[in-house]
Amino acid sequence: MSDLLDHYLACWNETDADARRALIDRFWSADPSYVDPLTQVQGRDALAATIAAIQSQFPGFVFSPVGPIDTHHNVARFTWGLGPEGAEPVVVGFDVVVTDADGRIERVLGFLDRVPG
């Protein structure tokens, strides 16, 4: 679980669609689910499309960790920020990630703590 946050954020930060899909195929289960206040998707294709839409909405922004990751069993929680690299995040969220038996991301429950007005 120690690399989970790095792998998760790498998927969200990869701007090349083919490279992003390769990361999703490597680090996410065969049929992952993702839900946050703005969307609910099932499957790798829908996840890849969701990430592309977020990148389109916030061009040039990157996801970064905000604080440590907390884990137990196959569950992790962490806070992330989205904004210009090296700057104060514009968006801050909190995700709970559940992994499968192989350690791949199976389910994400996302929350938005701070969003632009």
N, C-alpha and C positions, 0 to 999 in steps of 0.2 A: 504493500500500500504506500510505501514511501515515495514512489515515483508517480503515483496516481495523479496528483495535482499537476505535475509537469506534463504528463501525457494529455490530460484533459485540456489544459490551456493551450498546448501545442495544436490540438485539433481546432480550437476556436480562433487561433491566431494565424493559421496557415491560409494564405490568400490564393494559392494556386489550387484550383479545383481538383485536379488529379492527385496532387500530393496530399491534399486534405482528405480525400476519399481513402487514400492508402493508409493514412493515420487512423481514420475512423474504422476501417476494416481490421486494423491491427489491434486497436485498444478498446473497441466497443464490441459487445456481444452481437450475435447474429441478428437479433431483433430487439434493439434497445428502445426504451421509452424515455421521453424528455417532456417535462411539463414545467411551465412557469406561469406567472400571471397573464402573459400575453399570447402564449401558444401551448399547444399540446400535440406532440408528434410521436409516431411509432415507426420504427425501422430506420435503417441506415440512409436510404435515399431521402427521406423526409428530414432527418437530422442534418444531412449535408446541405439541403436546401435552406433550412432554418439558419445555419451558420452563414451561408452565403448572403442571406437577406439581412442579417445583423451587420455583416461587414459592409454591405451596400448602404445601410442606413448610417453607419459610423465609419466612413472611409478614413484609413490611416490610423485608426485607434487600435490599441492592443489591450488584451486581457492580461492582468497581472494579479498575483496573490496579494491579499491584504491580511496579513497575520498568518498564523500557523494553521496547519491542517490537523484535525482531531479525528482519530480513527478508533474503531473497535470492530472485531469480527470482520464482516465484509461491508462495513458502512464507514463512510467518511463525510465530514462536514468542513466547510471552509468558506471564507469570504473572499470575493474577488472584486477587482476594480476594472473599469473600461474607460480608457481615455488616451490622450496622446502619450507616447512613450516617455517616461521620466517625469510626467506632470501629474498633478492631482487628478484622480479619476472623476469623470463626469457622471458615470453610473457606478453604483456599488450594489452588489448582490451577495446572496448567501445560498450555497447549494449543498444538498445532501445527495451523495452518490452511493449507490448500492452496486457491488460487483458480483459477478457470477463465480462459480467454482474455479474457473481458470484465471480469476483476477481481472477480467475484462468488465468494462462499464456496462451495466445492464439497465439501470434506472437512475434518472436524475430528477430530483424535486428542487426546483429553483424558486427563489424569492428575490424580489427587488426591494432594496432598502433605500436607495436614492436614485432618482431619475431626473433628467432635465425637465424644466417647467414648460 
